Each structure stands twice: as structure tokens, then as C-alpha cells.
Amino acid sequence: MAQDTGKDGQVRRVILIEGAANVAVLVAKLAVGLSTGSLAILSDAVHSLTDVVNNVLAWFIVFHAGRPADREHPYGHRKFETLAVFVLATLLAALALELALQAIRREDAEILRTPWGLWVMLGVLAVNTVLAVWQRSWARRLKSDILFADASHTFSDALTTIVVIVGWQVSAMGYPWLDTLCALGVAAFVLYLAYGLFRRALPALVDQFALDPEAVTATVRAVPGVRAVRRVRSRWVGPDRAVDLVVSVEAALPTADAHAIADAVEQALEARFGVQDVSIHIEPDD
């Protein structure tokens, strides 16, 4: 549990750093948007505000997910992290649809093209890109689904900023159709990112099996003393996996010997699949 607590603390620190960066990005977009009169940049600033809110929510969710198992949550609280991934995927999908609608409904508007504003927006783009890469590296290191989801969200922010910059510059040159085309392409890519996150979260939320039952059965049957494997169930608990088994052994075996077989089954599953949460019910072989 100490290891999990350390991991959760690192995840929260990454989220805090990202939140501070998002606040700086929000202030920069507001400054450029208000000074140039660009509704696209101001809309992107509102999107950055939702990012800050997401960071706050994610921090509290990770804090809650790291709590140990209790009476109401015997499997622990790790599914709160999976739920957060689902929520972030939903926000990504909504963002993609909003981008597409804004691109279709965009009207020509005269806006100012200030050199300093362009440099600020390019700086925002650089911050979002570096932040997404940095956060994804930590997600791999900590094996955190919520950081993977948030990194995808941050990467979508970078793509959104590209659309905003292109729309801001190209529309002023008299080519609004190109801005619409770029926005629709980015919206399609963001929707693809959301699809990947849904694929990561939904199996855990609907209790799809986490391990191939046939592979688990073959591993357990290879343990000396196991007569048969009557039931195999596995599930995702956040990034971890849990396995429930019903195993039959010789009816005349002493309790201590049956317990030793159960220990050997747990060791075999941990060695092959890395599973540490295993519940085994021993039954006498008929």
C-alpha cells in the first residue's frame, strides 16, 4: 500500500503542475483575445478554463482513488480513476463536436493581427505540446490511466490552438474556407482520441474480463494438486487486475495441504500475469 500511496502522490503532483501551466495559458489567451477581438481565441480561453476545472477534479479523484478498501468498497477505490478517464473521454468527444460546429457556423469577422499576439499564441502552443509529451511520459512511468487521458486532452488543446491560430491568420487573408477545413480535420482527430479513451475505460466499467479465461485455466491446471478449475472470473480494478477462482482438489486432502495448493496457484498467476489480487475457493473433487 505504501507503493500505491507514493504513486498516487506523484500523479497528484503531475496534475498540480499541469494545472498551474493551464492557468498561465488561460491568462495568455484572455490577453490576446481581448486585445485582438478574436472570438476564436476567447472561446479557446474558455476551453482552457474547463481544463483548469478538470485538473481540480482529477486531483480530488486520484486522492479518493488511492484510499484503501473499506466496507462499502471491498475492491478499493481504483474505479474512480477509470470513471475519471470516462469523463475526460466524454469531454473530448464534446470538444470535437463543438469544434466541428464552430467550424461550420464560423462567420467572417474582421480581427486585429498583432505580432506580439501571434508570438504569445505560438508560446501557448509550445507549452501545450511540451506539457502533453511530459505528462504522457509520466503516465507510462506511473501506469496511470488518468494521466494518459489528461495527456490526450492536453494534446487536443495543442491541436485546438493550431486551429485557432490558423483561423485567426488565414481568415484575415480572405480564405475562410481553409480555416473551416482545418477545424473539421482537427475535430475528427480529437474524436479519434476520445474513442481510444472510451476503449480504455469501458471494459473496466462494464466488468469485461481482464485476463483470457482459457489462459488462466491452463496456468492453474498446471499447478500440482489441482484437479479441475470450475470457474474463472477476472476484472479490472483501475489499472490493476483481480481474479476469482473456484478450484477443486482431492477430497481427502488436509486443510493445510489444500491451502498450500491455493498459495501455489496465487504464485503461478502472479508469475505469469502479474496478478496480486487473487481470491480462490477450494472445493473437494467429486
WONOR-V319061 format. One record per run of one state. SS is the DSSP state (helix for helix, strand for strand, loop for the rest). FROM is the first residue (numbers start at 1). LEN is the number of residues. If there is no record, write none. Layout:
SS_FROM_LEN / SS_FROM_LEN
This chain:
loop_1_1 / helix_2_35 / loop_37_2 / helix_39_27 / loop_66_13 / helix_79_27 / loop_106_9 / helix_115_28 / loop_143_2 / helix_145_28 / loop_173_3 / helix_176_30 / loop_206_7 / helix_213_9 / loop_222_6 / strand_228_10 / loop_238_2 / strand_240_10 / loop_250_5 / helix_255_19 / loop_274_3 / strand_277_8 / loop_285_2
